[in-house]
Amino acid sequence: MRLSEIWIYPVKSLGGIRLTEANVEERGLQYDRRWLIIDENNVFITQRVFGQMALIDVALESSGLKIFLRNNPENNVILPYEPGSGEKVSVTIWDDIVNAVTVSDEADAWLSAQLDKRVRLVMMPESTERKADPKYASNGENVSFADGFPFLVISQASLDELNSRLEEPISMVRFRPNFVIAETMPFEEDQWKRIRVGELDFEIVKPCGRCVLTTVDPATGEKGAEPLKTLASYRRVNNKVLFGQNMVASNFGLVKEGDALEVVE
């Protein structure tokens, strides 16, 4: 078994970036979901409502984070990795209210124009604490602006098995994992409790319940019925549709594409 893909999503609900290696930190991979788009009430927004967010991509540049339209890359904005304006703001993400800082007026104006709605971009500073659910993450781990936990792992075989049931196959991008694992059986990740990826250890803490975001086609931003409809027919447990596993890291360092995966428990 090996790590076949590594993904980060620097701005929550915008396009992801595939990396060949990444730094594992307590709250997730470096840069992963450290930025968040909020509305006029300081509440987070996602593709669940604004499907067009799927068409905005992100790139890591030496000068900062580049946000651009996939179909018109010349239309873009560059954000410094360290926020320029830095106004403190309390933002709501699910049941949490956490401290964030604004990034730049230019970013706010650009995103507002693309989404046809007045929004702001904020960043999570290192000083912010947002705890993962203590029922599952027992060591007080912090999490970024990800939905609930620092890392999400899915096996390629699980997607292949799902695609065998779908009329139109879908890509792994729908499920926004951090780690994709090759050379497993379908849904083998459901049996893991602890794994080692390269030199680093991770604890599997909770299956990932999937929502309507998975029904947004990342190529068009349009919603459909799949894959939730098919997944619900055989992956429903306690009224949740499960696909992938949430994890926390036991130690920190570098992971690389191709790293061996070992099941510890």
N, C-alpha and C positions, 0 to 999 in steps of 0.2 A: 504494500500500500504506500502511496506517495502523495505529496501535496502537488496537485496539478495546476491549480490557479490560485492567485492571491488578488483580492479586490479591496479597494477602499472607495468610500463615497463621501468626499470631503464636505460637501454641502448636502445636508439631509434632503433626500428626495430628488436631487438632480442626478445627472449621469455619473456612473462609476468609472474608476480607473483601474485597469489591470496592471499589476506590478510583477516584476521578477523576484523582488525581495522587499521586505518591509520590517520595520521595527515594531516589536510587540511591546505595548505599554499597558499600564493597569486598566485604563478606560477604553482600550481598543488599539487597533493599529495606528501608528503615527498618522496624523491628519484625518483619520476616519471620523466623519460626522462631528467635526469640531465647529462647523458653521451651520447656521440655522436661519431659515427665512420666517419672519413673523409678520402678522397682520397689524392693523391699527390698534388692536386690543392686546398686543404683545403675546398673542397665541400662535403657536407654530402652525405652518401650513405644509401640506404634502400633495403628492400626486393623487391621493385618494379623492380630492376635490378638484385639484388643478392638474389635469392630465398633461397639459402642455409643458409642465416641468420636466417630463420625460425627454423632451427634445432639447434641453439645455445641458451641455456637457461641461466638464471641468478638466483642467490639465494642471500639473505641477510644473511651474516655470521657475527659473532661477530668481526672477524678480518678484515672484508671488504666485498666487492662485489665479489662473486664467479661467474665466467663465464665458462661454460662447454658445452661439446658436449652432447646433449640429449641421443644419442645412445652409448656414451662412457664417462660417467661422470668422470672417472679417468683422462681424458684429460681435464685439467682445468687450470685456472689462477686466482689468488686472487688479487683484486685491493684494496688498502687502500681507505677508504671513503674520506680522504683528499689526494689530488694528491701528488705523490712523486717528480716528476720532475718539474712540475709547470711552464713549459715554456709557455709564453703567445703567443696565436695565434689567428688571425682573421679568423673565419670560415663562410662559406656561407650556409645558410639553407633557401631554397625558395628565397624570395626577400630580406631577411635580411642578413646583415653582422654583426656578434656579436663577442664579446670577449670571449675566452675560454682559458683553460690551459690544457697542456698535462698531462697525468696520469702516465705512466711508459713505459720504453722501452720494458719491458717484455710483457706487455699487447699488445703493438703494434706488436711485433714479433709473438705472439700467434694468434692474429686475422688475421694478414697477411698470416700466414700459413693456417688457416682454409678457408679463402676467396680466396686464391691463387692470391692475389693482395696486393700491398704495401699500407697499411692503417695505420692510427693512431687513438688512442682513446683520446678524450678530454672531459673535464668536464666543466659545467657552474658554475662559482663561484657566490657567493651571490651578488657580486658587479656588475655583468652584468645586463644590462637592455635590455630586448627584449619585446617590447610592442605588446600586442594583437591588432588586427585591430580596430582602434578607431571608425570606422563606426558602430561597434557592441558593443565593450567593452568601455563604455563611461567614465570610471573612471581611465583610464591610467594603467590598470592592466598589469603586466608583465606575460610572459609565459615562460615555459621551452623550451626544444627542441621539444616539441609537434608541430604538423603541424601548429596549429593556435591559440588554446585556451587552458586554463588550465585544463578543465574537459570535459569529454564526458559521457553522460548518455544515456542508451538504456533500454527499457522495455523488459522483457523476452517474453511478449506477442507479441511484434513486430517480434522477431526472430521466435517464434512458427508459426506465420502467414506466414512468408516468407517460413519456412520449409514445410508448407502445400502445397506450390506451386512447390517445388523442387523435382526432382527425388531422389537425395541423400541429406539427411539433413546435415546441417553444424552446427558447434558450434559457440558460441558467440565470441570465440577467434579470429575469422576472422576479427571482427570489432573493436577490441582493445579498449573497453570502460573502463572507470574508475569505473563507477557505473552501476550495473544492478538492475532494479526495478521489483519486483514481485507484482502480484495481480492488474494489470491494464488491460485496454482494449488495443488491438493492436494499436500502434502509438498514444496512448494517450499523450505521452510526447510532441508531436507536438503542443498540445494546451496549454502547460504550459508557463508561463512567469516568475514566481518566485515560488520556492519550499523551503521547510524546511526539512532537513534530520537530524533527531535527534534534536540537539540544533543549528544546523548551517543553514544559509540561502544562497541560490544560485540563481543567475539570469540566465535564459535561454537567450542566446544572438543570436544564429544562428543555423539553421539546418546544419548537417554535410554532405557535398558532398563527395561521396565515389569514390575511385579510384581503379586502378588495383591491389593494394595491397590486397584487399579483395578476389581476385581470386587466391592467393597463398595458397595452402593447408598447414596449419601449421604442419601437420604430416609428409609431404614429401618434402616441399619446392617447389613443382611443381605447375605451373600455369594452370588454366583452364578457362572456359568461365563464370562459375557461382561463386558467386551469382549475379554478375553485370548484366548478360543478363536478368535474370528474374526480378530483381529490376527495370531495365530500362523500363520494360513493364508497370509498374504501379506506380513507385516512381520517375519519371523524372519531374523536374520542371526547366524551363529555362536552359535546356541542362545539368542540374546536376542531379545525382542520389542521393537521400537523404535517409539517414538512421541514426537515432540518433540525439541528440541535444548537441551543445556546450554550456558550462556554465562558468561563473566566480563566485568566492565566495564573499559573502558580509561580512563574518566574518570567523574566523579561530579557529581551535580546532580539536577535535577527532570525527571521525565517526566510527561506528561499524556495522558489519553485523547484520541485524535484526532491525536496527533503523527504526522507523516509518517515512514515507514520507507524508508530508502534502503539498497540493497545496495552495499556498498563493494567487496567481493571475494567 
